[in-house]
């Protein structure tokens, strides 16, 4: 019974997760499996040269995917905070001052 509850909780969280986060998790899992295959294959004496190259490329993709995920999150947070600043500052100082502050926050 506990396993079903755990899997249903995991399933609910995955349904709510955004695509970029699920993609990031999937890439990490694939890389972990490839690295484990390379380690086990090396310890047992098999030639794992091709799998090792694939694992290296997978880790490279993980780096790009992580960079993209954090870039996206940063920009979403900037927009969210700019909206909050506009609402708060517009009431206190007027809409012109609020727009100038939002423009400064949104610049890269």
PDB file as gemmi writes it, atoms N, CA and C in Angstrom:
CRYST1    1.000    1.000    1.000  90.00  90.00  90.00 P 1                      
ATOM      1  N   UNK A   1       0.824  -1.205   0.000  1.00  0.00           N  
ATOM      2  CA  UNK A   1       0.000   0.000   0.000  1.00  0.00           C  
ATOM      3  C   UNK A   1       0.863   1.262   0.000  1.00  0.00           C  
ATOM      4  N   UNK A   2       1.962   1.231   0.730  1.00  0.00           N  
ATOM      5  CA  UNK A   2       2.821   2.410   0.814  1.00  0.00           C  
ATOM      6  C   UNK A   2       3.482   2.703  -0.529  1.00  0.00           C  
ATOM      7  N   UNK A   3       3.834   1.626  -1.275  1.00  0.00           N  
ATOM      8  CA  UNK A   3       4.464   1.828  -2.575  1.00  0.00           C  
ATOM      9  C   UNK A   3       3.517   2.539  -3.522  1.00  0.00           C  
ATOM     10  N   UNK A   4       2.266   2.134  -3.524  1.00  0.00           N  
ATOM     11  CA  UNK A   4       1.277   2.783  -4.402  1.00  0.00           C  
ATOM     12  C   UNK A   4       1.132   4.258  -4.065  1.00  0.00           C  
ATOM     13  N   UNK A   5       1.109   4.555  -2.782  1.00  0.00           N  
ATOM     14  CA  UNK A   5       0.969   5.937  -2.359  1.00  0.00           C  
ATOM     15  C   UNK A   5       2.188   6.761  -2.790  1.00  0.00           C  
ATOM     16  N   UNK A   6       3.382   6.168  -2.638  1.00  0.00           N  
ATOM     17  CA  UNK A   6       4.608   6.848  -3.032  1.00  0.00           C  
ATOM     18  C   UNK A   6       4.620   7.100  -4.536  1.00  0.00           C  
ATOM     19  N   UNK A   7       4.272   6.077  -5.317  1.00  0.00           N  
ATOM     20  CA  UNK A   7       4.273   6.237  -6.770  1.00  0.00           C  
ATOM     21  C   UNK A   7       3.204   7.220  -7.230  1.00  0.00           C  
ATOM     22  N   UNK A   8       2.072   7.258  -6.545  1.00  0.00           N  
ATOM     23  CA  UNK A   8       1.041   8.222  -6.933  1.00  0.00           C  
ATOM     24  C   UNK A   8       1.485   9.649  -6.615  1.00  0.00           C  
ATOM     25  N   UNK A   9       2.203   9.825  -5.505  1.00  0.00           N  
ATOM     26  CA  UNK A   9       2.731  11.155  -5.178  1.00  0.00           C  
ATOM     27  C   UNK A   9       3.773  11.592  -6.204  1.00  0.00           C  
ATOM     28  N   UNK A  10       4.642  10.668  -6.601  1.00  0.00           N  
ATOM     29  CA  UNK A  10       5.652  10.983  -7.608  1.00  0.00           C  
ATOM     30  C   UNK A  10       4.975  11.306  -8.928  1.00  0.00           C  
ATOM     31  N   UNK A  11       3.968  10.529  -9.299  1.00  0.00           N  
ATOM     32  CA  UNK A  11       3.237  10.778 -10.540  1.00  0.00           C  
ATOM     33  C   UNK A  11       2.552  12.137 -10.547  1.00  0.00           C  
ATOM     34  N   UNK A  12       1.966  12.525  -9.426  1.00  0.00           N  
ATOM     35  CA  UNK A  12       1.314  13.833  -9.336  1.00  0.00           C  
ATOM     36  C   UNK A  12       2.324  14.965  -9.483  1.00  0.00           C  
ATOM     37  N   UNK A  13       3.491  14.798  -8.869  1.00  0.00           N  
ATOM     38  CA  UNK A  13       4.522  15.841  -8.975  1.00  0.00           C  
ATOM     39  C   UNK A  13       5.038  15.960 -10.400  1.00  0.00           C  
ATOM     40  N   UNK A  14       5.175  14.818 -11.088  1.00  0.00           N  
ATOM     41  CA  UNK A  14       5.655  14.863 -12.467  1.00  0.00           C  
ATOM     42  C   UNK A  14       4.630  15.493 -13.397  1.00  0.00           C  
ATOM     43  N   UNK A  15       3.358  15.272 -13.126  1.00  0.00           N  
ATOM     44  CA  UNK A  15       2.323  15.894 -13.952  1.00  0.00           C  
ATOM     45  C   UNK A  15       2.338  17.408 -13.809  1.00  0.00           C  
ATOM     46  N   UNK A  16       2.661  17.898 -12.633  1.00  0.00           N  
ATOM     47  CA  UNK A  16       2.688  19.336 -12.384  1.00  0.00           C  
ATOM     48  C   UNK A  16       3.992  19.985 -12.834  1.00  0.00           C  
ATOM     49  N   UNK A  17       5.048  19.178 -13.022  1.00  0.00           N  
ATOM     50  CA  UNK A  17       6.356  19.724 -13.386  1.00  0.00           C  
ATOM     51  C   UNK A  17       6.338  20.239 -14.815  1.00  0.00           C  
ATOM     52  N   UNK A  18       7.095  21.297 -15.057  1.00  0.00           N  
ATOM     53  CA  UNK A  18       7.166  21.849 -16.400  1.00  0.00           C  
ATOM     54  C   UNK A  18       8.077  20.986 -17.268  1.00  0.00           C  
ATOM     55  N   UNK A  19       7.947  21.142 -18.576  1.00  0.00           N  
ATOM     56  CA  UNK A  19       8.665  20.286 -19.518  1.00  0.00           C  
ATOM     57  C   UNK A  19      10.176  20.422 -19.368  1.00  0.00           C  
ATOM     58  N   UNK A  20      10.666  21.619 -19.167  1.00  0.00           N  
ATOM     59  CA  UNK A  20      12.119  21.802 -19.080  1.00  0.00           C  
ATOM     60  C   UNK A  20      12.692  21.094 -17.849  1.00  0.00           C  
ATOM     61  N   UNK A  21      11.945  21.055 -16.759  1.00  0.00           N  
ATOM     62  CA  UNK A  21      12.420  20.358 -15.568  1.00  0.00           C  
ATOM     63  C   UNK A  21      12.418  18.848 -15.797  1.00  0.00           C  
ATOM     64  N   UNK A  22      11.380  18.324 -16.462  1.00  0.00           N  
ATOM     65  CA  UNK A  22      11.345  16.894 -16.743  1.00  0.00           C  
ATOM     66  C   UNK A  22      12.455  16.511 -17.717  1.00  0.00           C  
ATOM     67  N   UNK A  23      12.729  17.376 -18.693  1.00  0.00           N  
ATOM     68  CA  UNK A  23      13.811  17.126 -19.634  1.00  0.00           C  
ATOM     69  C   UNK A  23      15.153  17.100 -18.918  1.00  0.00           C  
ATOM     70  N   UNK A  24      15.347  18.009 -17.997  1.00  0.00           N  
ATOM     71  CA  UNK A  24      16.580  18.060 -17.214  1.00  0.00           C  
ATOM     72  C   UNK A  24      16.764  16.779 -16.400  1.00  0.00           C  
ATOM     73  N   UNK A  25      15.715  16.319 -15.753  1.00  0.00           N  
ATOM     74  CA  UNK A  25      15.777  15.094 -14.958  1.00  0.00           C  
ATOM     75  C   UNK A  25      16.066  13.892 -15.847  1.00  0.00           C  
ATOM     76  N   UNK A  26      15.419  13.835 -17.003  1.00  0.00           N  
ATOM     77  CA  UNK A  26      15.637  12.726 -17.930  1.00  0.00           C  
ATOM     78  C   UNK A  26      17.088  12.692 -18.417  1.00  0.00           C  
ATOM     79  N   UNK A  27      17.636  13.836 -18.757  1.00  0.00           N  
ATOM     80  CA  UNK A  27      19.029  13.893 -19.192  1.00  0.00           C  
ATOM     81  C   UNK A  27      19.972  13.444 -18.084  1.00  0.00           C  
ATOM     82  N   UNK A  28      19.707  13.858 -16.855  1.00  0.00           N  
ATOM     83  CA  UNK A  28      20.553  13.431 -15.738  1.00  0.00           C  
ATOM     84  C   UNK A  28      20.478  11.912 -15.544  1.00  0.00           C  
ATOM     85  N   UNK A  29      19.284  11.347 -15.663  1.00  0.00           N  
ATOM     86  CA  UNK A  29      19.140   9.899 -15.497  1.00  0.00           C  
ATOM     87  C   UNK A  29      19.881   9.131 -16.590  1.00  0.00           C  
ATOM     88  N   UNK A  30      19.761   9.577 -17.830  1.00  0.00           N  
ATOM     89  CA  UNK A  30      20.461   8.916 -18.935  1.00  0.00           C  
ATOM     90  C   UNK A  30      21.968   9.008 -18.725  1.00  0.00           C  
ATOM     91  N   UNK A  31      22.449  10.156 -18.317  1.00  0.00           N  
ATOM     92  CA  UNK A  31      23.886  10.304 -18.072  1.00  0.00           C  
ATOM     93  C   UNK A  31      24.352   9.401 -16.942  1.00  0.00           C  
ATOM     94  N   UNK A  32      23.568   9.303 -15.876  1.00  0.00           N  
ATOM     95  CA  UNK A  32      23.940   8.451 -14.744  1.00  0.00           C  
ATOM     96  C   UNK A  32      24.009   6.987 -15.178  1.00  0.00           C  
ATOM     97  N   UNK A  33      23.057   6.554 -15.992  1.00  0.00           N  
ATOM     98  CA  UNK A  33      23.068   5.165 -16.475  1.00  0.00           C  
ATOM     99  C   UNK A  33      24.287   4.925 -17.357  1.00  0.00           C  
ATOM    100  N   UNK A  34      24.578   5.846 -18.257  1.00  0.00           N  
ATOM    101  CA  UNK A  34      25.739   5.682 -19.130  1.00  0.00           C  
ATOM    102  C   UNK A  34      27.050   5.651 -18.335  1.00  0.00           C  
ATOM    103  N   UNK A  35      27.170   6.514 -17.351  1.00  0.00           N  
ATOM    104  CA  UNK A  35      28.379   6.531 -16.525  1.00  0.00           C  
ATOM    105  C   UNK A  35      28.501   5.234 -15.730  1.00  0.00           C  
ATOM    106  N   UNK A  36      27.378   4.739 -15.220  1.00  0.00           N  
ATOM    107  CA  UNK A  36      27.405   3.466 -14.488  1.00  0.00           C  
ATOM    108  C   UNK A  36      27.817   2.323 -15.409  1.00  0.00           C  
ATOM    109  N   UNK A  37      27.333   2.312 -16.649  1.00  0.00           N  
ATOM    110  CA  UNK A  37      27.724   1.275 -17.610  1.00  0.00           C  
ATOM    111  C   UNK A  37      29.220   1.351 -17.890  1.00  0.00           C  
ATOM    112  N   UNK A  38      29.755   2.546 -18.045  1.00  0.00           N  
ATOM    113  CA  UNK A  38      31.190   2.704 -18.291  1.00  0.00           C  
ATOM    114  C   UNK A  38      32.002   2.186 -17.102  1.00  0.00           C  
ATOM    115  N   UNK A  39      31.593   2.531 -15.900  1.00  0.00           N  
ATOM    116  CA  UNK A  39      32.341   2.100 -14.711  1.00  0.00           C  
ATOM    117  C   UNK A  39      32.288   0.583 -14.558  1.00  0.00           C  
ATOM    118  N   UNK A  40      31.097   0.015 -14.669  1.00  0.00           N  
ATOM    119  CA  UNK A  40      30.960  -1.435 -14.516  1.00  0.00           C  
ATOM    120  C   UNK A  40      31.680  -2.164 -15.645  1.00  0.00           C  
ATOM    121  N   UNK A  41      31.549  -1.666 -16.860  1.00  0.00           N  
ATOM    122  CA  UNK A  41      32.235  -2.294 -17.990  1.00  0.00           C  
ATOM    123  C   UNK A  41      33.737  -2.239 -17.862  1.00  0.00           C  
ATOM    124  N   UNK A  42      34.260  -1.139 -17.364  1.00  0.00           N  
ATOM    125  CA  UNK A  42      35.705  -1.010 -17.166  1.00  0.00           C  
ATOM    126  C   UNK A  42      36.193  -1.963 -16.078  1.00  0.00           C  
ATOM    127  N   UNK A  43      35.459  -2.050 -14.978  1.00  0.00           N  
ATOM    128  CA  UNK A  43      35.864  -2.931 -13.880  1.00  0.00           C  
ATOM    129  C   UNK A  43      35.782  -4.406 -14.260  1.00  0.00           C  
ATOM    130  N   UNK A  44      34.880  -4.762 -15.160  1.00  0.00           N  
ATOM    131  CA  UNK A  44      34.754  -6.164 -15.565  1.00  0.00           C  
ATOM    132  C   UNK A  44      35.646  -6.504 -16.747  1.00  0.00           C  
ATOM    133  N   UNK A  45      36.317  -5.515 -17.326  1.00  0.00           N  
ATOM    134  CA  UNK A  45      37.301  -5.793 -18.358  1.00  0.00           C  
ATOM    135  C   UNK A  45      36.811  -5.655 -19.787  1.00  0.00           C  
ATOM    136  N   UNK A  46      35.654  -5.092 -20.007  1.00  0.00           N  
ATOM    137  CA  UNK A  46      35.146  -4.914 -21.371  1.00  0.00           C  
ATOM    138  C   UNK A  46      35.685  -3.618 -21.981  1.00  0.00           C  
ATOM    139  N   UNK A  47      35.698  -3.584 -23.318  1.00  0.00           N  
ATOM    140  CA  UNK A  47      36.078  -2.357 -24.021  1.00  0.00           C  
ATOM    141  C   UNK A  47      34.854  -1.457 -24.097  1.00  0.00           C  
ATOM    142  N   UNK A  48      34.874  -0.348 -23.380  1.00  0.00           N  
ATOM    143  CA  UNK A  48      33.726   0.551 -23.311  1.00  0.00           C  
ATOM    144  C   UNK A  48      34.049   1.914 -23.911  1.00  0.00           C  
ATOM    145  N   UNK A  49      34.933   1.920 -24.895  1.00  0.00           N  
ATOM    146  CA  UNK A  49      35.371   3.180 -25.487  1.00  0.00           C  
ATOM    147  C   UNK A  49      34.208   3.950 -26.092  1.00  0.00           C  
ATOM    148  N   UNK A  50      33.384   3.250 -26.867  1.00  0.00           N  
ATOM    149  CA  UNK A  50      32.263   3.929 -27.531  1.00  0.00           C  
ATOM    150  C   UNK A  50      31.225   4.433 -26.530  1.00  0.00           C  
ATOM    151  N   UNK A  51      30.949   3.626 -25.509  1.00  0.00           N  
ATOM    152  CA  UNK A  51      29.992   4.050 -24.486  1.00  0.00           C  
ATOM    153  C   UNK A  51      30.555   5.223 -23.691  1.00  0.00           C  
ATOM    154  N   UNK A  52      31.867   5.227 -23.476  1.00  0.00           N  
ATOM    155  CA  UNK A  52      32.499   6.328 -22.742  1.00  0.00           C  
ATOM    156  C   UNK A  52      32.372   7.629 -23.529  1.00  0.00           C  
ATOM    157  N   UNK A  53      32.532   7.550 -24.850  1.00  0.00           N  
ATOM    158  CA  UNK A  53      32.351   8.763 -25.665  1.00  0.00           C  
ATOM    159  C   UNK A  53      30.901   9.238 -25.608  1.00  0.00           C  
ATOM    160  N   UNK A  54      29.978   8.303 -25.639  1.00  0.00           N  
ATOM    161  CA  UNK A  54      28.558   8.657 -25.546  1.00  0.00           C  
ATOM    162  C   UNK A  54      28.238   9.273 -24.184  1.00  0.00           C  
ATOM    163  N   UNK A  55      28.838   8.728 -23.124  1.00  0.00           N  
ATOM    164  CA  UNK A  55      28.621   9.278 -21.782  1.00  0.00           C  
ATOM    165  C   UNK A  55      29.172  10.693 -21.688  1.00  0.00           C  
ATOM    166  N   UNK A  56      30.337  10.928 -22.300  1.00  0.00           N  
ATOM    167  CA  UNK A  56      30.903  12.282 -22.299  1.00  0.00           C  
ATOM    168  C   UNK A  56      30.013  13.269 -23.030  1.00  0.00           C  
ATOM    169  N   UNK A  57      29.474  12.842 -24.173  1.00  0.00           N  
ATOM    170  CA  UNK A  57      28.558  13.713 -24.911  1.00  0.00           C  
ATOM    171  C   UNK A  57      27.283  13.963 -24.117  1.00  0.00           C  
ATOM    172  N   UNK A  58      26.826  12.957 -23.396  1.00  0.00           N  
ATOM    173  CA  UNK A  58      25.619  13.117 -22.587  1.00  0.00           C  
ATOM    174  C   UNK A  58      25.843  14.120 -21.455  1.00  0.00           C  
ATOM    175  N   UNK A  59      27.009  14.079 -20.845  1.00  0.00           N  
ATOM    176  CA  UNK A  59      27.334  15.043 -19.777  1.00  0.00           C  
ATOM    177  C   UNK A  59      27.414  16.454 -20.361  1.00  0.00           C  
ATOM    178  N   UNK A  60      27.926  16.563 -21.583  1.00  0.00           N  
ATOM    179  CA  UNK A  60      27.981  17.863 -22.257  1.00  0.00           C  
ATOM    180  C   UNK A  60      26.568  18.416 -22.479  1.00  0.00           C  
ATOM    181  N   UNK A  61      25.660  17.557 -22.912  1.00  0.00           N  
ATOM    182  CA  UNK A  61      24.270  17.979 -23.108  1.00  0.00           C  
ATOM    183  C   UNK A  61      23.641  18.366 -21.773  1.00  0.00           C  
ATOM    184  N   UNK A  62      23.999  17.651 -20.704  1.00  0.00           N  
ATOM    185  CA  UNK A  62      23.495  18.013 -19.370  1.00  0.00           C  
ATOM    186  C   UNK A  62      23.902  19.429 -18.993  1.00  0.00           C  
ATOM    187  N   UNK A  63      25.128  19.793 -19.311  1.00  0.00           N  
ATOM    188  CA  UNK A  63      25.585  21.152 -19.003  1.00  0.00           C  
ATOM    189  C   UNK A  63      24.778  22.198 -19.743  1.00  0.00           C  
ATOM    190  N   UNK A  64      24.525  21.955 -21.024  1.00  0.00           N  
ATOM    191  CA  UNK A  64      23.733  22.917 -21.797  1.00  0.00           C  
ATOM    192  C   UNK A  64      22.308  22.971 -21.286  1.00  0.00           C  
ATOM    193  N   UNK A  65      21.732  21.812 -20.992  1.00  0.00           N  
ATOM    194  CA  UNK A  65      20.346  21.761 -20.529  1.00  0.00           C  
ATOM    195  C   UNK A  65      20.200  22.474 -19.186  1.00  0.00           C  
ATOM    196  N   UNK A  66      21.178  22.304 -18.295  1.00  0.00           N  
ATOM    197  CA  UNK A  66      21.148  22.988 -17.002  1.00  0.00           C  
ATOM    198  C   UNK A  66      21.244  24.498 -17.187  1.00  0.00           C  
ATOM    199  N   UNK A  67      22.148  24.923 -18.083  1.00  0.00           N  
ATOM    200  CA  UNK A  67      22.294  26.349 -18.362  1.00  0.00           C  
ATOM    201  C   UNK A  67      20.992  26.933 -18.886  1.00  0.00           C  
ATOM    202  N   UNK A  68      20.349  26.226 -19.808  1.00  0.00           N  
ATOM    203  CA  UNK A  68      19.095  26.712 -20.372  1.00  0.00           C  
ATOM    204  C   UNK A  68      18.005  26.781 -19.306  1.00  0.00           C  
ATOM    205  N   UNK A  69      17.930  25.779 -18.438  1.00  0.00           N  
ATOM    206  CA  UNK A  69      16.908  25.755 -17.401  1.00  0.00           C  
ATOM    207  C   UNK A  69      17.060  26.937 -16.451  1.00  0.00           C  
ATOM    208  N   UNK A  70      18.290  27.209 -16.009  1.00  0.00           N  
ATOM    209  CA  UNK A  70      18.503  28.323 -15.085  1.00  0.00           C  
ATOM    210  C   UNK A  70      18.319  29.668 -15.774  1.00  0.00           C  
ATOM    211  N   UNK A  71      18.669  29.774 -17.056  1.00  0.00           N  
ATOM    212  CA  UNK A  71      18.433  31.003 -17.811  1.00  0.00           C  
ATOM    213  C   UNK A  71      16.939  31.291 -17.892  1.00  0.00           C  
ATOM    214  N   UNK A  72      16.158  30.247 -18.195  1.00  0.00           N  
ATOM    215  CA  UNK A  72      14.709  30.395 -18.295  1.00  0.00           C  
ATOM    216  C   UNK A  72      14.109  30.796 -16.940  1.00  0.00           C  
ATOM    217  N   UNK A  73      14.546  30.146 -15.877  1.00  0.00           N  
ATOM    218  CA  UNK A  73      14.028  30.467 -14.542  1.00  0.00           C  
ATOM    219  C   UNK A  73      14.373  31.898 -14.152  1.00  0.00           C  
ATOM    220  N   UNK A  74      15.593  32.337 -14.471  1.00  0.00           N  
ATOM    221  CA  UNK A  74      15.996  33.709 -14.145  1.00  0.00           C  
ATOM    222  C   UNK A  74      15.120  34.723 -14.860  1.00  0.00           C  
ATOM    223  N   UNK A  75      14.860  34.499 -16.138  1.00  0.00           N  
ATOM    224  CA  UNK A  75      14.033  35.440 -16.891  1.00  0.00           C  
ATOM    225  C   UNK A  75      12.585  35.436 -16.428  1.00  0.00           C  
ATOM    226  N   UNK A  76      12.066  34.270 -16.066  1.00  0.00           N  
ATOM    227  CA  UNK A  76      10.707  34.219 -15.540  1.00  0.00           C  
ATOM    228  C   UNK A  76      10.612  34.960 -14.209  1.00  0.00           C  
ATOM    229  N   UNK A  77      11.623  34.814 -13.373  1.00  0.00           N  
ATOM    230  CA  UNK A  77      11.618  35.518 -12.089  1.00  0.00           C  
ATOM    231  C   UNK A  77      11.743  37.022 -12.285  1.00  0.00           C  
ATOM    232  N   UNK A  78      12.548  37.432 -13.252  1.00  0.00           N  
ATOM    233  CA  UNK A  78      12.659  38.872 -13.532  1.00  0.00           C  
ATOM    234  C   UNK A  78      11.309  39.454 -13.915  1.00  0.00           C  
ATOM    235  N   UNK A  79      10.596  38.775 -14.792  1.00  0.00           N  
ATOM    236  CA  UNK A  79       9.288  39.266 -15.220  1.00  0.00           C  
ATOM    237  C   UNK A  79       8.306  39.303 -14.048  1.00  0.00           C  
ATOM    238  N   UNK A  80       8.356  38.277 -13.216  1.00  0.00           N  
ATOM    239  CA  UNK A  80       7.447  38.223 -12.065  1.00  0.00           C  
ATOM    240  C   UNK A  80       7.726  39.382 -11.110  1.00  0.00           C  
ATOM    241  N   UNK A  81       9.011  39.622 -10.828  1.00  0.00           N  
ATOM    242  CA  UNK A  81       9.345  40.703  -9.905  1.00  0.00           C  
ATOM    243  C   UNK A  81       9.079  42.079 -10.518  1.00  0.00           C  
ATOM    244  N   UNK A  82       9.245  42.208 -11.811  1.00  0.00           N  
ATOM    245  CA  UNK A  82       8.943  43.479 -12.464  1.00  0.00           C  
ATOM    246  C   UNK A  82       7.453  43.795 -12.341  1.00  0.00           C  
ATOM    247  N   UNK A  83       6.608  42.796 -12.520  1.00  0.00           N  
ATOM    248  CA  UNK A  83       5.170  43.017 -12.358  1.00  0.00           C  
ATOM    249  C   UNK A  83       4.839  43.425 -10.929  1.00  0.00           C  
ATOM    250  N   UNK A  84       5.489  42.785  -9.977  1.00  0.00           N  
ATOM    251  CA  UNK A  84       5.254  43.117  -8.570  1.00  0.00           C  
ATOM    252  C   UNK A  84       5.711  44.551  -8.271  1.00  0.00           C  
ATOM    253  N   UNK A  85       6.881  44.944  -8.789  1.00  0.00           N  
ATOM    254  CA  UNK A  85       7.379  46.291  -8.571  1.00  0.00           C  
ATOM    255  C   UNK A  85       6.452  47.324  -9.190  1.00  0.00           C  
ATOM    256  N   UNK A  86       5.951  47.048 -10.385  1.00  0.00           N  
ATOM    257  CA  UNK A  86       5.068  48.001 -11.058  1.00  0.00           C  
ATOM    258  C   UNK A  86       3.813  48.217 -10.225  1.00  0.00           C  
ATOM    259  N   UNK A  87       3.234  47.146  -9.721  1.00  0.00           N  
ATOM    260  CA  UNK A  87       2.021  47.279  -8.901  1.00  0.00           C  
ATOM    261  C   UNK A  87       2.287  48.090  -7.635  1.00  0.00           C  
ATOM    262  N   UNK A  88       3.374  47.732  -6.932  1.00  0.00           N  
ATOM    263  CA  UNK A  88       3.669  48.397  -5.663  1.00  0.00           C  
ATOM    264  C   UNK A  88       4.091  49.855  -5.852  1.00  0.00           C  
ATOM    265  N   UNK A  89       4.981  50.100  -6.824  1.00  0.00           N  
ATOM    266  CA  UNK A  89       5.500  51.449  -7.018  1.00  0.00           C  
ATOM    267  C   UNK A  89       4.508  52.376  -7.707  1.00  0.00           C  
ATOM    268  N   UNK A  90       3.635  51.821  -8.522  1.00  0.00           N  
ATOM    269  CA  UNK A  90       2.657  52.662  -9.212  1.00  0.00           C  
ATOM    270  C   UNK A  90       1.716  53.323  -8.210  1.00  0.00           C  
ATOM    271  N   UNK A  91       1.376  52.595  -7.178  1.00  0.00           N  
ATOM    272  CA  UNK A  91       0.496  53.167  -6.169  1.00  0.00           C  
ATOM    273  C   UNK A  91       1.210  54.240  -5.356  1.00  0.00           C  
ATOM    274  N   UNK A  92       2.482  54.020  -5.076  1.00  0.00           N  
ATOM    275  CA  UNK A  92       3.206  54.944  -4.211  1.00  0.00           C  
ATOM    276  C   UNK A  92       3.794  56.141  -4.966  1.00  0.00           C  
ATOM    277  N   UNK A  93       4.371  55.917  -6.157  1.00  0.00           N  
ATOM    278  CA  UNK A  93       5.120  56.977  -6.826  1.00  0.00           C  
ATOM    279  C   UNK A  93       4.590  57.350  -8.200  1.00  0.00           C  
ATOM    280  N   UNK A  94       3.592  56.658  -8.680  1.00  0.00           N  
ATOM    281  CA  UNK A  94       3.062  56.962 -10.004  1.00  0.00           C  
ATOM    282  C   UNK A  94       3.536  55.954 -11.042  1.00  0.00           C  
ATOM    283  N   UNK A  95       2.807  55.900 -12.122  1.00  0.00           N  
ATOM    284  CA  UNK A  95       3.070  54.879 -13.128  1.00  0.00           C  
ATOM    285  C   UNK A  95       4.374  55.124 -13.881  1.00  0.00           C  
ATOM    286  N   UNK A  96       4.762  56.398 -14.094  1.00  0.00           N  
ATOM    287  CA  UNK A  96       5.994  56.683 -14.832  1.00  0.00           C  
ATOM    288  C   UNK A  96       7.226  56.154 -14.103  1.00  0.00           C  
ATOM    289  N   UNK A  97       7.290  56.405 -12.806  1.00  0.00           N  
ATOM    290  CA  UNK A  97       8.434  55.912 -12.020  1.00  0.00           C  
ATOM    291  C   UNK A  97       8.441  54.387 -11.988  1.00  0.00           C  
ATOM    292  N   UNK A  98       7.272  53.795 -11.906  1.00  0.00           N  
ATOM    293  CA  UNK A  98       7.184  52.332 -11.859  1.00  0.00           C  
ATOM    294  C   UNK A  98       7.658  51.709 -13.166  1.00  0.00           C  
ATOM    295  N   UNK A  99       7.321  52.317 -14.285  1.00  0.00           N  
ATOM    296  CA  UNK A  99       7.740  51.787 -15.583  1.00  0.00           C  
ATOM    297  C   UNK A  99       9.254  51.910 -15.740  1.00  0.00           C  
ATOM    298  N   UNK A 100       9.840  53.012 -15.279  1.00  0.00           N  
ATOM    299  CA  UNK A 100      11.292  53.155 -15.353  1.00  0.00           C  
ATOM    300  C   UNK A 100      12.008  52.094 -14.524  1.00  0.00           C  
ATOM    301  N   UNK A 101      11.494  51.810 -13.348  1.00  0.00           N  
ATOM    302  CA  UNK A 101      12.097  50.776 -12.497  1.00  0.00           C  
ATOM    303  C   UNK A 101      11.943  49.407 -13.150  1.00  0.00           C  
ATOM    304  N   UNK A 102      10.781  49.114 -13.707  1.00  0.00           N  
ATOM    305  CA  UNK A 102      10.566  47.832 -14.367  1.00  0.00           C  
ATOM    306  C   UNK A 102      11.475  47.670 -15.570  1.00  0.00           C  
ATOM    307  N   UNK A 103      11.677  48.751 -16.305  1.00  0.00           N  
ATOM    308  CA  UNK A 103      12.580  48.705 -17.459  1.00  0.00           C  
ATOM    309  C   UNK A 103      14.005  48.393 -17.010  1.00  0.00           C  
ATOM    310  N   UNK A 104      14.423  48.956 -15.902  1.00  0.00           N  
ATOM    311  CA  UNK A 104      15.765  48.702 -15.372  1.00  0.00           C  
ATOM    312  C   UNK A 104      15.893  47.251 -14.919  1.00  0.00           C  
ATOM    313  N   UNK A 105      14.867  46.721 -14.280  1.00  0.00           N  
ATOM    314  CA  UNK A 105      14.902  45.341 -13.790  1.00  0.00           C  
ATOM    315  C   UNK A 105      14.947  44.350 -14.945  1.00  0.00           C  
ATOM    316  N   UNK A 106      14.213  44.636 -16.018  1.00  0.00           N  
ATOM    317  CA  UNK A 106      14.127  43.689 -17.127  1.00  0.00           C  
ATOM    318  C   UNK A 106      15.316  43.735 -18.081  1.00  0.00           C  
ATOM    319  N   UNK A 107      16.138  44.776 -17.992  1.00  0.00           N  
ATOM    320  CA  UNK A 107      17.312  44.844 -18.871  1.00  0.00           C  
ATOM    321  C   UNK A 107      18.307  43.758 -18.497  1.00  0.00           C  
ATOM    322  N   UNK A 108      19.018  43.265 -19.524  1.00  0.00           N  
ATOM    323  CA  UNK A 108      20.034  42.248 -19.243  1.00  0.00           C  
ATOM    324  C   UNK A 108      21.376  42.835 -19.191  1.00  0.00           C  
TER     325      UNK A 108                                                      
END                                                                             
